[in-house]
C-alpha cells in the first residue's frame, strides 16, 4: 500500500513519511526489530497508520527489517539457551511475527524434548552443589519451566540431573 498524497497534502504527507523513516532508522540502529514492532513504534510516535504501513514496507524493501531472518536467529539463540520450542514460538508471536514465518524458523529437527530439557538441567545442576536437594530441585524445576519445558518433564529431568550431578560429586570425593 503506497501512500500517494493529494497535491495539496504532498508536503505534509512527505514530511510525515520522512519522519517515519527517521524513526525506523533510529529504532533499528541499536536493536533488530520485527515489522510489527516497527509499526507499533511508529503509531506510538503519532504517525498515521497508512504512513506507518508505507514506512514498514519501504523498510522491508530496503532490508532494514526482515521477519524471517529475525525469527530464525531468535529461535536459534533461544534454543542454545535451553528454551523449549513452545516458549520460543510464544515469544515470537508476542513480537508480532506471523505464524507461517515462525514455523519455518524452528531450529533443528525438534528432537526429544526430554533430552533437551535434561541437557539444560545438567548444565544448571552443576551450579547448585551447595544447596539442599529439595531447594535445588525446586529452583531447577522453576528454571526449566520458565524456559518453556512442561512441568512434568521439568520435575523428572531435574531430579535425574541433580542425582547424576551429586553422584559424580560423591565419586570425585572418594
LINBELLIN-V979435 format. One record per residue. N is the residue number from 1. PSI is psi in radians with two decimals (NA if undefined). BURIAL is I if it has 24 or more other C-alpha atoms within 12 Angstrom, else O. D_CENTER is the distance of its C-alpha to the mean C-alpha in Angstrom with 2 decimals. Layout:
n;psi;burial;d_center
N;PSI;BURIAL;D_CENTER
N;PSI;BURIAL;D_CENTER
//
This chain:
n;psi;burial;d_center
1;1.84;O;28.51
2;2.41;O;30.38
3;2.02;O;31.83
4;1.68;O;35.54
5;2.62;O;37.18
6;2.79;O;40.76
7;-0.72;O;43.29
8;-0.37;O;43.84
9;-0.03;O;40.11
10;-0.86;O;39.21
11;-0.72;O;39.08
12;-0.78;O;36.98
13;-0.72;I;34.49
14;-0.71;O;34.26
15;-0.68;O;33.81
16;-0.66;I;31.01
17;-0.73;I;29.25
18;-0.72;O;29.77
19;-0.73;O;28.43
20;-0.74;I;25.30
21;-0.59;I;24.81
22;-0.74;O;25.37
23;-0.75;I;22.66
24;-0.85;I;20.23
25;-0.76;I;21.35
26;-0.77;O;21.12
27;-0.43;I;17.68
28;-0.11;I;16.38
29;-0.56;O;18.47
30;-0.58;O;16.45
31;2.39;O;12.82
32;2.35;I;11.36
33;2.79;I;10.90
34;2.93;I;10.88
35;-0.75;I;14.34
36;-0.73;I;13.85
37;-0.73;I;12.75
38;-0.77;I;15.79
39;-0.81;I;17.99
40;-0.69;I;17.38
41;-0.73;I;18.08
42;-0.74;I;21.21
43;-0.65;O;22.40
44;-0.52;O;22.06
45;0.10;O;24.27
46;0.28;O;26.83
47;2.41;I;26.51
48;2.51;I;28.05
49;-0.71;I;25.77
50;-0.57;O;27.63
51;-0.69;I;27.39
52;-0.75;I;23.65
53;-0.70;I;23.29
54;-0.73;I;25.57
55;-0.70;I;23.72
56;-0.73;I;20.39
57;-0.76;I;22.48
58;-0.66;I;24.15
59;-0.68;I;20.93
60;-0.81;I;19.77
61;-0.59;O;23.26
62;-0.10;O;23.25
63;0.21;O;20.02
64;-0.60;I;18.46
65;2.36;I;15.58
66;1.69;I;14.43
67;-0.63;I;11.81
68;-0.84;I;12.58
69;-0.70;I;12.24
70;-0.85;I;8.97
71;-0.73;I;7.55
72;-0.83;I;9.65
73;-0.75;O;8.83
74;-0.82;I;5.05
75;-0.74;I;6.35
76;-0.75;I;9.26
77;-0.81;O;8.13
78;-0.62;I;6.53
79;-0.69;I;9.68
80;-0.54;O;11.81
81;0.02;I;10.97
82;0.26;I;12.20
83;2.47;I;9.59
84;2.74;I;11.26
85;-0.66;I;10.50
86;-0.71;I;11.04
87;-0.75;I;8.39
88;-0.79;I;5.71
89;-0.80;I;7.80
90;-0.70;I;8.11
91;-0.70;O;4.75
92;-0.71;I;5.24
93;-0.72;I;8.75
94;-0.53;O;8.52
95;0.06;I;7.62
96;0.31;I;10.63
97;2.28;I;10.00
98;2.58;I;13.18
99;-0.66;O;13.57
100;-0.68;O;15.70
101;-0.68;O;13.17
102;-0.79;I;10.53
103;-0.47;O;13.44
104;-0.24;O;14.37
105;-0.04;I;11.14
106;2.15;I;11.74
107;2.52;I;12.45
108;-2.75;O;16.08
109;0.08;O;18.51
110;-0.69;O;16.80
111;-2.90;O;19.56
112;2.05;O;20.91
113;-0.58;I;18.52
114;-0.74;I;21.26
115;-0.70;O;21.55
116;-0.75;I;17.87
117;-0.69;I;18.05
118;-0.72;I;21.38
119;-0.76;I;20.17
120;-0.76;I;17.67
121;-0.72;I;20.49
122;-0.75;I;23.11
123;-0.73;I;21.35
124;-0.59;I;20.88
125;-0.54;I;24.36
126;-0.38;I;26.04
127;-0.03;O;25.17
128;0.47;I;26.91
129;-0.66;I;30.42
130;-0.06;O;32.21
131;2.67;O;31.04
132;2.69;O;33.01
133;-0.83;O;31.78
134;-0.66;O;30.94
135;-0.80;O;29.04
136;-0.73;I;27.04
137;-0.85;I;26.44
138;-0.78;O;25.25
139;-0.69;I;22.80
140;-0.70;I;21.51
141;-0.80;I;21.10
142;-0.72;O;19.16
143;-0.81;I;16.86
144;-0.71;I;16.28
145;-0.69;I;15.96
146;-0.40;O;13.28
147;0.11;I;11.19
148;0.06;I;12.04
149;2.49;I;15.33
150;2.55;I;18.27
151;-0.72;O;20.71
152;-0.76;O;23.61
153;-0.72;I;21.98
154;-0.76;I;20.77
155;-0.81;I;24.35
156;-0.90;I;25.91
157;-0.51;I;24.00
158;-0.78;I;24.03
159;-0.80;I;27.78
160;-0.78;I;28.22
161;-0.74;I;26.29
162;-0.74;I;28.24
163;-0.79;I;31.51
164;-0.83;O;30.84
165;-0.71;I;29.97
166;-0.54;I;33.01
167;-0.74;O;35.28
168;-0.67;O;34.40
169;-0.77;O;35.07
170;-0.69;O;38.43
171;-0.64;O;39.38
172;-0.52;O;38.75
173;-0.32;O;40.96
174;NA;O;43.87
//
